[in-house]
Amino acid sequence: MTEAARLAPGDAAPEFTLTTDSGEQLSLSDLRGKRVILYAYPAAMTPGCTTQACDFRDSLSSLKARGLEVLGISPDAPAKLAKFRERDGLTFPLLSDPDRAVLTAYGAFGEKKNYGKVVQGVIRSTFVIDADGKIEHAFYNVKATGHVAKLRRDLGLD
């Protein structure tokens, strides 16, 4: 299995400008000066991705209180992301990366095992980007369930 290029703490976070679930353009540079949690998920409105998104939604106020912004990224079209946001009351931007270029730049798209088969797809990952645009933490192959609680512990928030 070929590993996608992985980011490590201290690496520059790849810059991006993507369309959000509301149809606006959002650039990573727009958030310079803030810490950002960018989490990559395979597909909106699937069970695991919904669990993970709702966990971020439910922790958003405490994460923001600690100076963290949350962004979700997937290959889904903005219209599908808007439905996901509406259906589940998500209160943070969802980014559309239809050509998977940003996901690839972050090492969050490539070969992975899915039910024992090697496939190309989104590797569920979470990145914490510091206020200067550097990778603070890069977590690959995370579990959808319980990930936000583990992330909070890893960041010393609990």
C-alpha positions, 0 to 999 in steps of 0.5 A, spaced: 500 500 500 502 506 497 502 511 503 500 518 501 505 524 503 504 525 510 504 532 514 508 533 521 508 538 526 512 544 524 511 543 516 507 549 513 500 547 512 498 547 505 494 554 503 487 553 500 481 557 497 475 552 497 468 553 496 464 553 503 457 550 504 454 557 503 457 558 496 463 563 499 470 562 498 474 561 504 482 561 504 486 558 510 490 565 510 483 568 512 484 565 518 491 567 520 492 569 527 487 563 529 488 556 531 484 552 526 482 544 526 481 542 519 478 535 519 478 531 513 472 526 512 470 521 506 462 523 505 457 528 508 451 525 511 454 518 512 453 515 519 461 515 521 461 522 518 455 525 521 457 522 528 464 526 527 461 532 525 456 532 530 461 531 535 465 537 533 458 541 533 457 539 540 464 541 542 464 548 538 463 553 543 468 550 548 473 549 542 472 556 540 473 559 547 480 556 547 481 560 540 480 554 535 476 554 529 473 548 526 473 547 518 470 540 515 473 538 508 470 533 503 470 532 496 462 533 496 459 539 492 457 545 496 450 543 495 450 537 498 454 540 504 449 545 505 444 539 506 448 536 511 449 543 515 442 544 515 440 537 516 444 536 522 445 543 525 452 544 523 455 551 525 462 551 522 464 551 515 464 545 511 469 546 505 468 542 498 474 539 495 471 536 489 478 535 485 481 532 492 487 537 491 487 540 498 486 533 501 492 530 497 496 536 499 495 534 506 496 527 505 488 525 507 487 522 500 490 516 497 490 508 498 487 506 504 483 499 506 476 499 506 473 492 508 479 489 507 480 492 500 485 497 498 482 503 495 483 510 493 479 515 498 479 520 503 483 518 509 479 520 515 484 525 518 485 531 523 490 537 522 491 542 528 494 549 524 497 554 529 496 561 528 502 562 523 500 557 519 504 551 521 502 544 522 501 543 530 498 536 530 497 531 524 492 525 526 491 520 520 486 514 520 482 517 526 476 513 528 469 517 527 466 515 534 470 518 540 475 522 535 473 529 538 474 527 545 481 524 544 483 530 540 481 534 546 485 530 551 491 530 546 490 538 546 490 538 553 483 541 553 480 537 558 
